[in-house]
């Protein structure tokens, strides 16, 4: 780990590790997180970790809210049971306090919002439980809008989605446009009066995949004061079957050039361990939206590889002040909604 990486505040906008915690019996949640994930996060120098609540199809539709509450309860328990190492943070002040004390700040988010359906008032309940960020869709269609996999429909937000934008801004919960379809992102940016984030998205101009953001979208997010957190998932970075960390650095530098240095962060989307545990060998290769999930950037299979990003950016000659912004201070800034 370089001196810069060790000294910087490092914030990751998206890691699905909470799914793996919640898959286990509640009696081992605390121990599993302590033994399996804290060492990885520490090795990666990660100070702030956004934990999305993502629901597999087996919980939809009837079990969506129940599983959401289980996952949120798991987050609270792993924080309470490892209070010397991590803090579940609701405010920017709590994030700063945790980082200053040497603890990892955990931040709850929603990914896809199937538990909301059209009942947007549930956002208020989940905010009370600690949720600080929400994306309206995954690849498909939700009651709030269409995901990027539905771009051919040309759909914008639904009536409930429009209502959700207003309520989330009132609650100071960040609106996350990752996975939202192209016209939906456009609609959110038209309505937004506060910073918008993309928790794990990359640049369409560098890799033409619907999960990535166009230059217009990048500039639109920056105009709100928001941040684009670059996704590490190899298939969204390049079509090259041998991806390298240079492909990730290409996206970071490109988004800096389009959105500006104050509007770029990191959103790893480390899913290798999730897929390894959930997907049996008989269902492989696992292809999602045309991408082979087995192809990874070497060294970036999990959180411990995060220092490699800093090294790659330093080798490209990026100023230390800019690297610090990318590593975490930009994302932490927008998490300061209080």
N, C-alpha and C positions, 0 to 999 in steps of 0.2 A: 504494500500500500504506500503510495507516494505521500510526502509531507502535505501537499496541497489537499489530497483527498481526505487524509486523516484530520486535517484542520477545518475543512469545509463542512457546512451543514448540507447533508445529503438527504434528499426527499424523493421517494418513489411514489408516483401517482397511482399505481395499480399493481397489486399482487394478490392472486386468488387463494392465498394460503388458508384463509378462513374456511373455505370449502372443506379442506382436509381436516381442519380441527373439528368441524361440526359432524363429519362422517364418523367420528369415533364416539365411544360411550362417554357421557358427560363426566364420568368419574376420572377420566384420564386427560381431559382437555388441557388442564393446567400443566401437567407433567409433559405431555406431548409437545406443547408449544415451547416449553422451557428447553427440552432436550433436542428437539428437531429444528426449531426455527430461530430461537434467539441466537444460537451460535452462527447460523448463516447470516442473519442480519448484522451481527457484530462484525463478522469477517468482511462483509461488504461495506462497513462503515456507515450503515444507514441510520439516520437520526429520526426521520419521519417516514412512516409507512401508512399509506392509504390502504384500507382493507375493504374491498368491494363485497357486497352481499349479492352473489349470483346464484340463481336457482336452476338446477337441472330440470329437464322436461318431466322427470318422474314426479315432481312436486306440483305440476301445473294441471288444471288451474286451482283445484280445491285446496291443496296443501301449501300454496305459495306464501300466504301470510304466516301460517304456523311455522314453516321452515325459516322464514325471515326472522321471526322472533327467536327461534332456537339459535340462529347464527349470531344475532345481536347479543343474546345471553352468553353465548360462547366467548364473544369478544370481551364482554364485561368480566367474565370469570377468569380468562387468561391474564387480563390486566390486573385484576385484584389478587390473583394467586402468584403473580410475578411482579409485585409492586416495586421491588428494588431494581427491576430492569426496564419496565415499560409503564406507560401511562396512557389510558384511553382519553383522548383530548376532545373537548367540545368547542374550545375557543382558541384563538391565536395566542392569547396570553398563556394558556395552559401548555400549548406546544412549546413556546419559548421557555417556560419554566421547566418543562421536562428535559428539553435539550440541554439547558444550562446545568441541570443536575446530573447529566450523563445518562439519562434514561431515553429509551426510544419512544417517540410520540406515535401512538396509533390513532388513525382517523377513520371513522366509519363512512362508507359510501353505499349507494344502491346502483346496481347495474341491470338495466332492462325494465325494472318497475312492474313486473307482472303482479306483485302483491298489491299494487295500487288500483289497477284496472281504471275505472272512471271515477273512483271515490278519492279525489285528490286531497280531501281533508285528512286522509291517513298519513300524508306527508307530515302533518303537524304532530301526530302521535309519534312517528318515527324520529322526527327532529328532537322531541323530548327525550328519546332514548339514546340520542347521541349522533344521529346521522348528519353529516356535514356536506355531502355531495350526492348528486343523483343524475344518472343518465336515463333517458326515457325508453330506450329500446335496446334490443340486441340485434341480431341479423334480420329478424323477421318483423312482423307487425305487432304493435301493442295498442292498447286503448288510447295512448297519448300521441302516437305517431308511428312512422315507418322507419325500420332500420335500413342501413345502407345496402343490404342484400335485396331490398325492394325498390331500388332507385328507378327501375323501369316504370313504376306506377306514377312517378312524379308527384307524390303526395307531400303535403305540408303537415303541420300539426293538426290534431283533432281539436274540437271544442274543449275537451278535457285537458289536452296538452297546453292550449293557450292559457287556460285557467291555472294550470300547474306552474307555468312560468311566473305568473304574478304572485302566487302563493309562496313559491320557493324564494323569490327575491324578498318578499316580506319577512320570511323566516331567516334570511341570511344563510340559506343553504345553496352552495354552488351548483349551478346547472352545468352538466357535463355533456358535451356533444359527441363524444366518441360513440361509435355505432349508429348514430342518428343518420338517416338518409340525407342526400344532398339538399333537397328542397326543405327538409325539416330543419337542418342547420341554418339555412337561409332565413327561415321563419323565426327561429329562436333569436338570431342576431338582429332581426328587425324589431323584436319585442324587448330585448334585453336592455336594462338600464344600469346593470351592475356587471362586474367581470364574469365572463364565461370561460370555462376550461374545456380542454380535450384531455382526458386523463391518460389515454394510451392510443395515440394516433400518429401517423407519419405523413410524409409529403407525397401527394399524388404525382407531382412533376418528376420526382425521382423514381417512384415505383407506381405504375398505373394499376392500382387496386382500389375497389370501391370503399375499402376501409380507411383509405388515406384521404387527406384534406387537400383541396385545391388551393392555389395561391389566393384566390378571392376569399375563401374561408379562413385561411391563415391570417390574412390582413383584417378580416372582420372580427376574429377573436381578439387580435391585438388591439383593435379599436375600442373594444369594451374594457381594456385593461387586463385582459385574461392571459392565460398561459396554455401553450400546446406542449403536452408531455409526450416525448417521442417513444413510440412502441419498439421494443427490441425483437419482436417476433419475426423470424427470418423471412417468412413468406410475404410479409408486408414491407420488407426492406428491399428485396431484390428477387429477380427470377433466377438468379445464379444458383445452381444446386450446391455450390460451395460458398456459402456466405461467410463473410468475415466482419470483424468489428469495424473495418473501414466503411462498409455499407451503412452501418449505423451512424458513423461519424459524418458521412455524406448527408444523411437526412438532417442531422443536428445543424450542420453548417448551412444547409439550404434554408431551413426554417428560420434560422437567425437572419439570413440575408433578406427574407421576405417579410417576416413578422417583426423583427427587431430583437435586440439582445435581452430586452426585459420580458420577453413573452415566450421563452422556450424553457422546457424542463424535461424530466425523465419520467416515463411511465412504462416500466419494464414489461408487464404482462407475462411474467415467468409462469409458464403452464406445463413445463416438462414433467414436474413431479405430480401435478394433478392428473395429467393424461396417463402417466406410468401407473398410477394407482387405480384409476377408474376404468381404463380401456383394456379389455382382455386381448391377448395375442390374436385370437380368431377374428377380431374386428379391425386388425391393422392390415395395410396402412390406413391411418385415419386422415382423410382428406376433408378439410373444412374450407368452403368457399374457394375451391381450386388450389388450396395450399396443403402440402404434406406437412403435418404437424411434427413429424420426426426430424425434420431438417431444422437445425438450430445453429446460432452463431457460436462457434467454439469458445468456451470460456464463459459464456453468458447463459448457462443452463439454469442458474439460480442466483440468489442475492449475493453470494460470496464473490461473484465475478464483477461486481459493480466498480471496483477500483480500476479495472481495465478500461472503462469508459474515460475516466480521467486521464489515464496514460495516453490513450488515443488522441484526445483533444490537445493534450500538451505537445505531443509529437507533431501535431499540425500547426503548432505555433499560436494557438489561441491565447489571448491574455488571461492571466490568472483571475482577474476580476470578472471576466466574462464566464470562465469555467465555473466559478463559484455561483454565479447566477443560474447557470444551466443545471448544476448539480442540486440546487435546492432553494436558494433564496427567492427565486421567482415564484415557485409554487407556494412556499411558506407565506409570501406576501399576500397572495390571493386567498389563502386560508385564514388570514386575519380579517374576518368579516365583522368582528366585534369592535 
